[in-house]
Amino acid sequence: MAAHENPDLRVAMEALRASNLDVSAARSALLPTISADPVYGLEANHYALRSVASEYPEAGPVPNLGYFATITLNVPVWDWGALRSKLRQAEYRRQQAHMDLTYAQRLAVSELYSSYNEAQTAKRTVDSLREAADLASESLRLTNLRYQAGQALALEVVDAQNTLSQARNAFDDAQARFRVAVAQLQTLTGSF
């Protein structure tokens, strides 16, 4: 998933693919090339399929359409080492692109492990703080019952309310941390 969704990995992979094509192009420049250039069309001063030649009117109408072809064979014999130099440069660029891809992969795996561990830690924290908030809520309920029965002071009720609000705030912060960790993990791997 990260190879398709992570932009850094995609850039590194495409750079390696481009450098492989550069090496292929540099190698092909060392080979002989052949090219053909066929031409078909009108070979006359008149825009017509047939016309009478002004030099030889006795020949009658002659066709104006004609064709010819040029075939070229190019054999690289001596180029002062320029083609070999271009090939070496392309191979060096390919090696650099391969190293960049390896670095990007290692970096992505490192970030993936880090984000996954952060998400796991945040999830455990959310579960722990949810339980603490539930206990604080139950403690407030029991303190209210004790206050109504006359066995607790108003200060104890206020203290239980403060404890509950602190537990809920900590729980909300932990949920936000967990959501941020999951979002960062999805940034690296794509949505899941």
PyMOL commands that set and color helices and strands:
alter all, ss='L'
color gray80, all
select helices_A, chain A and resi 2-5+7-28+57-59+82-148+154-189
alter helices_A, ss='H'
color red, helices_A
select strands_A, chain A and resi 33-42+50-52+61-63+65-74
alter strands_A, ss='S'
color yellow, strands_A
deselect
rebuild
show_as cartoon
